[in-house]
Amino acid sequence: MGEYFDIVFGIHDNTLTWWQMSARAVGIFFAALLIIRIGNHRIFGKSSAFDIILGIIYGSILSRAITGNAPFWPTVTAAFTLVLLHKMLAAFAYHTNFMSGFIKGRPKALVKNGNLQTEAMRESSVTENDLTEALRITGCGGGLESIESAYLERSGKISIILKKEQDN
């Protein structure tokens, strides 16, 4: 069985055939699926910097296993190690406030009590047009004056809380 596996995946070959790379791609797909299931689906479910960085590195490492630019098993092991690191850091961030902001980020207030926080907007490169776009995306009519508060979330999305209508 091991010899068959070595031939199909080209484990000890210096060059890979098209069908060995294809077999590796299928094998890496299922290995990656298993590793992600063991880890945490959040890796690709949210777009915090913490998750994006792992996604980029994870894809880069696994692509090397497919193309044969790195040894098969050590590469799969490295990908698994990264997913476990992600899971460990996420648990650490959950249980401590100390590093949570650094690891996962913090939301930034762009509008407070109906007032634009121009310094926070400038630091975040968010314009009034970006806030107006966020209003349209949420399906809310009205302009900036209808916003009670708005936040630039850890994912980079803008969330908006509208002012409550006053009964006259």
Secondary structure as GFF3:
##gff-version 3
##sequence-region A 1 168
A	DSSP	alpha_helix	2	9	.	.	.	ID=ss1
A	DSSP	alpha_helix	18	38	.	.	.	ID=ss2
A	DSSP	alpha_helix	42	45	.	.	.	ID=ss3
A	DSSP	alpha_helix	49	67	.	.	.	ID=ss4
A	DSSP	alpha_helix	72	95	.	.	.	ID=ss5
A	DSSP	alpha_helix	100	104	.	.	.	ID=ss6
A	DSSP	beta_strand	108	112	.	.	.	ID=ss7
A	DSSP	beta_strand	115	116	.	.	.	ID=ss8
A	DSSP	alpha_helix	118	124	.	.	.	ID=ss9
A	DSSP	alpha_helix	128	137	.	.	.	ID=ss10
A	DSSP	three_ten_helix	144	146	.	.	.	ID=ss11
A	DSSP	beta_strand	147	152	.	.	.	ID=ss12
A	DSSP	beta_strand	158	162	.	.	.	ID=ss13
###
